[in-house]
Amino acid sequence: MKQLMKGNEAMAEAAVMAGCRYYFGYPITPQNEVPEYMSWRLPQVGGVYKQAESELASVNMLFGAGAAGGRAMTSSSGLGISLMQEGISHICACEVPAVILNVARGGPAIGSIQPGQADYYQMTRGGGTGDYHMIVYTPGNLQEACDLIQLAFDKADQYRNAVAVYVDGCIGQLMESVEIQPRTPDPKYQDKPWAATGWDGKSRPKARFTSVFMDAAKCEAHNDHLQEKYRIIRETETRLQCVDTEDADIVLVAYGTTARICTSAKRMAEKAGIRVGIVRPITVWPFPYRQVQEACAHAKAVLCVEMSAGQMLDDVKIALNGTKPSYLYYRLGGMMPAAKDICREIVRLNEEVR
Amino acid sequence: MAVIYQKSAYLNDVKRHYCPGCSHGIAHKIVGEVLEEMGLLEKTIMVAPVGCSGLLYDYSNTDGIHALHGRAPAVATGVKAVHPDKIVYAYQGDGDLISIGTGETVSAAARGENITVIFANNSIFGMTGGQMAGTTLVGEKTSTCRDGRNPQVDGYPVGVCEMLAPLQGAKYIARASLHDVPHILKAKQMIRTAFEYQLNNRGYSLVELLCACPTNLKMSPTDACRWVGEEMTKTFPLGVFKEE
């Protein structure tokens, strides 16, 4: 059944319907409806809501719940996610499943409370120490956000790793029509013999979670193990959507609400006779490098559109590897790009590369 | 021949890395004895800190989770949310609990989390080589206050029990010392009471243990224990601060 729901509440309900039973969070705009919703909803299904004293605490509560075998999540916005970075690195190093929702606002630092995408580096590169990664989903609308947050729990269990859903504040704050289905946790990963549940000394190995290795060679071996996991994720978990890229002269690369605005810009530019395609990464880590290069094979130019100053452009350039000229159009600080401005950029670019 | 003494089943045979005269071994021993005597070993999930006792999960026959520096109460909160029927305890030193972890400590106590914290206070950062801690005594010499802690420059040590006891969520707060056998036996009794509080869902419990760090105090183990008994207890008086 389709319902009209506010983004943050819908994403919270989607998590509950995917079996999330533990939520830890701290208020920050524009994601406050997530903890508010979880605070009354989780007790209804036998779950636990904890309001943490900080995002430092939230992420470490999340770590504890995940290590204990619970299906758990936290949510925040950019600068709260900043405080979580050490914890995310630790979660990935200790191989604990965890789901993290970032409803992003304008930065840097406190920035604004309007929608932003300037946490791209933070989400894809991370601010924690060492060679770790999160899978990062970038849904383009609320329905996809609900579907991906449900998938995120299974992927977190499958890879025993942090999985993030990274939306701009627009998706969190807009009301849209969504259908939230119950999603049964993937049974392949629900047996968790590694979890800390109390040890009887015989029926399984002792549960042990640490990111410390006093012996550098053992630390390297652990890193090699993690890198092998990330290699498999890179090979199997990239997602993107390509629209009309086969014969496009100008290909736009954009994610989230920006990609939605690009759809309008595309229509406008097509009226002016320009063939426009859109590549929309749905995972930004792993970034679909090969697929983006293939999708741009016919293009005369590639225009990256972001609510950040070229953060994703770095990945687009890696994808293109010098095969195509790439350009950037962006708005910052919580200001969203307008379709007519993107269209103007497309027209200008089309003249330039003709 | 009858066995009259053996180490707790809580402890395994992994070689410890502790210095001679360090109190952590005694603390682990009595925590283990209490858990074993109460029949709780198989129900226990332990959260270890960053610091000298950071490898505790390798020494104990319990499930173990290593928390980041200062975050053990938050990690224990997450574990307890999933397993309210299990015994969840955090073992923390003074660098971990008070210097970097004050926020998590005060907040977990204020929420009345039904967890137990064993707080090993040796007045100094041990693992990093003897720097001033949140509990370093006035006048105590460390590698970052070479002439002794000067309140005009370095401020004052924090009494953790005194700070936590007024919080409504804190239910059992006590301080013991490990400098001699009679005090070790008292400490063990307090640890037992703390775990009984958790077992009976009575809320947050913490037992502070005054510990000796001979290496960083630059004393013999005997002198370090004497210093704990004679000097540390002046700043950190022993006793039960809250029991409700």
Interface residues (C-beta under 8 A of the other chain):
Chain A: Y22 F24 V48 K50 A52 E53 S54 L56 A57 S58 N60 M61 L62 F63 G64 A65 G66 A67 A68 G69 G70 A72 E86 G87 H90 C94 A196 T197 G198 W199 D200 G201 K206 A207 R208 F209 T210 S211 V212 M214
Chain B: E42 K43 T44 I45 V47 A48 G54 L55 Y57 D58 N61 T62 D63 G64 I65 H66 A67 L68 R71 A74 V75 A76 T77 G78 V79 K80 A81 V82 H83 K86 I87 G103 E104 S107 R111
